[in-house]
Amino acid sequence: MPPRSWLFVPGDSEKKLGKAMSTGAHAIIVDLEDAVALSAKPEARTMARDWLAAHRHHVIESRAMARWVRINAFDTGMWRDDLEVVMAGAPDGVMLPKCEGPDQIRQLSAEIYELEQRNRISVGTTRILPLVSETARSALTITAYLDEAMPRLAGLTWGAEDLSAVLGASRKRDASGAWTDAFRFIRAQCLLTAHAKSVWAIDTLHDDFKDEDGTRRAAESARADGFTGMLAIHPAQVPIINTAFAPTEAELAEAQAIVALFASNPGAGTLQYNGRMIDQPHVKMARQLLGIS
């Protein structure tokens, strides 16, 4: 089952790293990029490495908690230094910010391959999650992932903050709270491309962590639209996201009933269920909800 909640934790904060285990997040992203000042990055790398190593087998909700690290972008010249240190902690994955297409994924993958061998990590086990929207160029390369073989690619996610600065946009949402055109376009491209690649589609964060209702609406919308999880900027958002992405008892019961109905009518293409007609797409969705392959 894909991680539902992805919580950023500053890599230079011993206090926040120490509390990460108790947040309930399905995935922790130790952040070496935006959350860390330039002068603090060397220490943050070491702290991230040690935290990753110390929590290799942590379990949350009967699943292994995913341990990720966000390195600095390619154009900073710091990303190799980040990898050199943190790969010794054997992270489950690396988030690449401001990713500008498959070429950067291939380059990052090659570096990870060398460091896996050097650190005696099983080759190919370190995944990659690109942020595909933070520059105008990166936002225009989202569909380029479709036809590229990238075995380390775990999913696609996006963000609005950096891009709004690049565009000089004074708003990201309209008066009704909906994303404006550029951001809505990117979100849809991220969602569609992820599903076309059969990788995770992870929606961006709700930036006002004190706005619980706003976080809830964003998470519920993300799940309803087909995203598999959502980024979080504060621990308070984690339980809201987990709840929004968890199937309800009624949804599980209906999914079980639909699967059972078609199992008892193996030759049927369309059947009636509770006054409506259902067909194979409904069966597929029901099986996905139940975790049946």
N, C-alpha and C positions, 0 to 999 in steps of 0.2 A: 504494500500500500504506500503511495507517495506521501512524503511528509506534508502535513497541512500547514503548519506554522513555521516560518523561517525568521528567527530573531537575530538581528544585528547586535553584537556586543563589542564595545571598543576594546581593541587589542592591548591598549596601554593602561587599562583600569583593572587592577587586581581585585578590587571590591566587586565590580560588576561581573567579572569572570567567575569570581567565587560564588556568586548568586545564580549563575546561568543554569546550573543543574536543577534548581528548584522552580524554574519558571514554567515547566511543562511544555516547553517548545519542542517540536519534533526535530527541528534542525537548528543548531546554533551556528551563526556565521561570525567568526572572529574577524573583526574589521581592522585592516591595516591601512585603509584608504582614507575616506573622508573624515572618519571619527578620530583620526590620530594626527597631531601636529607634526610637521616635518622633523623637528628636533627630537621628537619622541619615537620616531619610527624604528630605530635600531633596537631600543628596549622593548618596543611592542612586538617585534619579530620573536625575540627570545621568550617573552611571556606567552605569546601565542603557541610557540613550539611546545613549551612546557605544559600548557593547558591541554593541548591536543593529545600529548603523550599520556597525561594523567587520566584522561577520560575515554580511553579507547573502547571500553566495554560498558559504558553507561546505558541503562535501559530506562525508557519512559513509556508508560502505557503498553507494556509488554513488547516493546519494539526497541531495537538499538537506536539510541539518539544519534542523529547524523551530525558529524563534526566537520564544518566547512570553514574556509578562510577566504576572505576577500583580499586579494593582493592589489597593488597599485597598477594603474593602467600602463599600457605599453609606452605611451608618449612621455611618461615621467622618467623612464630609465631606471626605475627602482624595482620593477617586478621580478627580475632575476635574483636580486638580493633577497627579496621576500621569500621566493621559492627555496633558495639555497638554505635558508634557516628553517622555515616551517615544515618542509617535507620530512625533516627528521622526526616530526611528531605524527607522521602518517595520517594526514587528514583524509576524510572520506571524499572530499572534493575541494575544488578551487573555483571561486567566483571571479570572473574576469570583468572588471568594469570597462565601460566605454569601448566594448568590443566592436570592431569594424569589419566583421565578416569571417568566413571560414579560414582565410589565410592566418589570421591571428590564432584561431583555435588550433590549427595544425602546428604552428610554431610553439605555442604553449604546451601542446601535447608532447612534442619532441623533448622539450626541456624536462617535463614531468617524467617521461620515460627514463631518461638518464638518471634522474634523482631517485626514482623508485629502485633502480638497480643498486645505486650507491648506498641507499638506506635499507636495503634488504626488504623492500615492500613488494608484494606480489605485483608483477607487471600488469598494467591495465586496470588496476582496481581504483585508481584515483580519478574521479569524474570531474567534468568541467561544466560550469553553469555561467554562460555569458549574460551580461546585462546589455541588451541589444538596442538601446534607445537614447543613450546619453549624449550623443552628438548627432548632427543632421546626417552625416555619412553613415553612422551605425544604424540609424533608423531606416535608411534607404537600402540596407543590405540584408534585411531580415529574411526575405524570400530566397536569398542566395544559399541559405543553409539547406534548402530542400533537396538538392541533388548531390550533396557532398557526403562522402562516407566519413563519419566522425564517431567512432565507437565510444569515445569517452564522453560524448555529449549527453548530459543527464536531463537537460531541460532548457527552457528559455524563460527569461524574465525581463522586466523593463522598469524604468523609473522616469519620473517627470521632472524632478528638481533640476538636474544638470542641463537637460535639454531646454527647459524654460529660460535658463540663463543664456545658453547659446543663442537661442532665438530672440532674446530680448523681449520675451512675452511677459506682459504685465498680469496675465491671468492664465490659469490652467483649466479652470472650470467656469461654466456660464452661471447666470443668475439662479438657475434651477439646481445647481450642484453637479451637473453632468460635465464630463470631460469636453473640452473644446475640440475642434475638428482634428488638429494635428495629433493630439494625444489619444483621441478615440481611434484614429487610423492606426497608430502604432500598437495600441492594445489589441485591436482585432488581428493585425498581422502577426503579432507574437502568439496569440491564441491559436490561430489557424495553422501557422507554420509548425508549432510544437505538436499539434495533433497529427499533422501530415507526416512528421518525423517519428511519431509514436514516442515522444519524450514528454516530460512534465511541462505543464504550462503554469507558471507561477505569477500571480498578479502582483502589482506594485503595492507599496504600503500606503496606509492612510496617515498623512503626516501630522495630524493633530491627535496625539495619543490620549489627551484628556477628554476627547470627544468620543465617548463610548458608543453612543448611538450612531455616529458617523462611521466608526470602525465596523460596527455590526452591519450596517447597511452595505458598506463596501465589501465585506467578507461574504455576505449572503448573495450579493450581486455577482461576485466573482465565481462562487460555486454554481449559481444558476446559469451563468454564461458558459461554463465548461472548464474553468481553471481548476487545477488540482491542488493548489495551495496559494498562500499569500505571504508576502514579506511583512515583518513587524519591526517597529523602531523602538518599542518599549515593552517590558514584560506584561504590563496591564492589558496589552492587546492580545496576548497569546491565548488565554482561555476563550475570549470572544471568537477568535479565528477558529480554534479547535472545535468549538460548538457549532459554528456556522457550517463547517465542512463535514461534520459528522452526520451520517444518515440517521433520520428519526426512526423510531420503532415502526411507525406507520409506513414509511418508505421501504423499510426492510421487509415488512410483512407483504406489501404489495409486490415487491420484486420476487419474493419467494413464490407467491401465488402465480405470477406470470410465468416464471420458469417451469413450475409444476404443470401449469395448464398446457403449455406447448410440449412438455415431455410426455404428457398423456395423449397428445394428438400429434404424433411425429410427422404426419403427412400434411399438416395444415400450414398454409401460408398466412392466413388471417383468421383471427378468432375474436369472439366477443368477450369482453371482461368488464363487469360493472357498468353495463350500458354503453360502452364505447368499443370501437374496433381497434384491435392492436395487431401488430405484425412484427416482422423480424427486427427492425430497429428497436422496438420496445423490449424484445428479448435480449438484445445486445446490451442495452442500457441496464436492464435488470441484472444480468450476469456481471457486468462491471461493478455495480453497486454492491453485489454480494461477494465480489472478489473471486468469481468463478471464471476460469480461462476458457 
